Amino acid sequence: MRYPVIKPPTKQEQALIRRKIKEVVKAQGGLRPAARHLKIKSSYLGSLLDGTKNNPGDWYLRKLGLRRVTYIEEV
């Protein structure tokens, strides 16, 4: 069984992910309360925020109010 290849996010997409995390952190008053609110480990959320991890799965993206979309266009 082959699994679909998920391309890593572009720099703009990574910036969007970090911006959404920062919004939640600001609203919740810190990284740990934000992680608790999103039901994500604070270490993973911190890694996404500082760029150590940069390709979160769809479950994490949904928690941040984002979704992964793939487009196919005629050239």
N, C-alpha and C positions, 0 to 999 in steps of 0.2 A: 504494500500500500504506500503510495507516495503522498507526502504532505505538501500542501501549497507553499511556495516560497514567498515569504513576506519581506518585501524590500524595506530596508531601514529608512526611517523618516529623514526628510531633507532638513537642512538647517532651519528653514522657516517653520516646518512642522515641529521640530524640537523646541523652537522658541515659543510656539503656541502651547505646547505641553507645559513648559516651565511657567508661562504666564498664567495658565489655569491653576497650576499648583500654588503659585504665589497668591492668587486671588483667594483660594480656600484657606491658605495659611493665615492671611491677613484677617479674613472673616472669622476664623476660629480662634485667633489669638496665639498661634504658635504651630510649630511643625507637629509635635506630638498630639495636640488636640485635633489638628486637621487630619492626621492619620487615623485617629480613633473615629472621627466623624465619617471618613471615607471607608473605614474598615480595611485599611491597607497598613502593612508594617511601616513604622516610622523610618526604619533604616532604608527600605526600598524607596519610599517617597523622597527621602533625602538624597538618595543616589540619582533619582530622576531629576531632582532639582539642581544638583551640582553637575550633571552631565556624565557621571560615571556610568549610569545605565541610560540608554537612549532609545530603546525600542520596546516600549511596554506592550503587553498583550491587549487584546480587545476588551477583556474584562476590566482592566485598569483604565483604559480609555473611557469606557462607559461610565465608570465611577467619577471621572473628571468632566463628564458631559461632552465627550468627544467620540468620534467614530472613525474607523479606517475605511476609506473609499478608494476603489481602484477604477480607473477609467480606461476605456479602449476607444480610440478615435481613428477615423480614416485620415490618412495623410495625403 
